[in-house]
Amino acid sequence: MTGGPMAGGDLVVRNALVFDGVSADLVEGAIRIVDGTIAEVGDVGASRPGEQEIDAHGAVVTPGLIDAHFHAYAVSMITSRIESAYLSYLALAASLRLRDALGRGFTTVRDVAGGDAGLSAAIDRGLIPSPRYFWTGAALSQTGGHGDHRGAEDDVCFHGGHMCELVDGVDALRVAVRSRFHHGAHAIKIMTSGGVASLTDPLRPAQYSAEEVRAVTEEAGRRGSYVAAHSYSPESIRHSIENGVRSIEHGNLLDPETAAAMAAAGAVLVPTLAAYDAMDRRGDEVGLSPVSAAKNKQVLEAGKYAVRFALDAGVTVGFGSDLMGDLASDQLVGVRLQAEASSPLDALRSLTSANAELLQRDDLGRIAAGALGDLVIWSGNPLEDIAVISDEGRARTVVSRGRVAVAAS
């Protein structure tokens, strides 16, 4: 599902300050990657040169970044245009979105609301340059929920498309979940509150019944997987976690009491601060509707407080971008915003080890023997200056699967 193209041979990165994905302390030394897996960190003998050697010149090297809320098929802010497009077009456009994400330093993405076995296979076989790719398939939405893009006055039929599918009722949801896992989905995405992009549903009320949510989480649990829920408000977050949801997407209206409930349930928060900032600044440019612009105002400032509430409560906080259409170019803005909402160290943990924990992969998001060979060599120290990452003009060398995927210019 996420194995990727054939891994590289023997690569050594020397003279590095290594951020391992967790510790605040940087380790001076080197990293050796053999056949796509990290073999040694620290004192890598100069007498054993690698087939390829990179001198980091004292700069920080981090694990490859992980974007846990990515939309490969989101070529427009107008959802109906995505859902009615030819899949062949969306896949070609997705290849460019994935390539650009890799160039920014994201060596893994989780596509929540999109993706399919065909795109995943193309990535696994090395047909396109891409981060490692985890996907949920079309998100599940109740009729009239966040995944229902129809306006109140639209007399059109819509049952599902490439990013969202309308599925109502326990039995139908079980079939939909089983079908997604049959085709290789990593996890399941559901909509349990209103959203900015949808036209007819308010943000706060919970969506889907408790029985419907439980049906989805039970099916995912039997597969050893989990459910991610689009959810903004305390009431919808509690509705989700009380019925087995593990990953709360967005969560902008989170309060301290609900954050404590998330911590007790072992739920993860995936904030997507870049999306609201980008829609606020660039909404006119991308055709954001007046309804969506008004909703965006409700959650724009709240998101940064949600991150702090979650961290203070002991919730694992990941990182996501959730950028649609041309707003995808703001992916790294989210890194700066999350660092401002927490700290550069917290943001780096969110981008690496926390997101790896969410993905249930202890071989990602870390620099340690046995971890996969995904690294980024930055031009400085992002713990001191987050612009080393968030400024796309700053040089970076991206190592993916043990090979240099993007060389610093």
Summary of the structure (lengths in Angstrom):
residues: 409
radius of gyration: 20.4
end to end distance: 31.9
largest distance: 72.3
contacts: 1544
relative contact order: 0.17
helix: 36%
strand: 22%
